[in-house]
Amino acid sequence: MIKSLSTGEREAVARTFVAEVFSGGNPERAREYFTADAHYTDVPAPEDGARGPDAIEARLRLGIEPLENYVPR
């Protein structure tokens, strides 16, 4: 049986995802959030996006890895 999440639970999942993947600089953690048939659309990009955990992780790395050495002024 699939459990339906409340709005608060969905928000908590989204906040954890952003904290781990983006703020934490760990794109490999994205794999835990997506199924094989999941589709990720990178809104600013003209391409169709990515499908499945492998492709989604690779897509997220394109944006996250260049920021690893970023130091705000």
Secondary structure, DSSP 8 states (H G I E B T S, - for coil): ------HHHHHHHHHHHIIIIIITT-GGGGGGG--TT-EE--TTSSS--EEHHHHHHHHHHHHHGGGTT----
